[in-house]
């Protein structure tokens, strides 16, 4: 008998596997044969904006992390500060302790990752939270390698349908804003 799983169930299963991966220290193999490296526990030391964090491991090593598959408004754009504050709120809710699932490195050598938290048995994917709350856009051209790309697409659709955050008006996309700033 084949059983259909709803969106939320698929998300919870994905988060459960991520949590188990973090606990047992093994790799996660996805149906499309992508492998997600071991999830590591880090402490957030700084929220730069709505899609970038600086994290520190217990060894003291620090890394700048770009949240995979999302693009938040720049600090000087409308809703830029709101996006940053929402990500800071997510970090604060878990005392700054997050699980980092590395996806790749970007052209600036930043770690590109999915960021998770777990508190009182409730898991969150920060990338997805930023999208579903309207605090970021799905960055389609860079979302392909994100293991939870489909969940991210659904999260953005939720924010769009509810006209939340970046979907509440006619705002300039961050990638267009950056291009405009470079051309000045």
Steps between C-alpha positions, in 0.01 A plus 500: 500500500641838399450783747494867398674737741393859540741792488536540878565128549774507236658800673490331840652184354780708343567679826491171690761353266712813540479472877585130494789576266630756749474254785659198331749690284429330170417624152146532367424366154209655315281335237678696224834358624624826652686458825476754777814515717477438870305766682713679759405697810616865505441818700380808313719799586349752257201547271623717213170524312198287415700230323851508650637389839839468664534181700761361740579140585608396850860499370468875444501472121267757339331488161271728305192312381261588218159335533453270202236588243376828643569868439388752761461873442825691544538705818430833323195362315145515634447200734876435522515572872178305563649198324817520709296537820292194414812289448640638828174403673533142369857487630402646838218247543759222522768686691711529186566126464432375148562198281679577175460271198763610247394499135795672328729806498406813306726719287594703810602175677208528741344181621159451336276294727162415635469610862286306747407535865331276749333606822254306712459243225415762237735526206530797266679557174604868507517518120139386478390724788642808324309408183166411660497821706565715191844606624683362194450393141577159359829548314407267215831511316682381816234280662562193285757345733297560816372165629171659609442699180144372459414600856652842433285544189190412703602736781532788256158420355351519850645849553387610153144378553482678837672813363756495780813713518667535160172390341296778668596756238692555180856483638820481300662156514838496682686370194363790292591745775861371513530519121370858507753593772790352299396695189504837676 
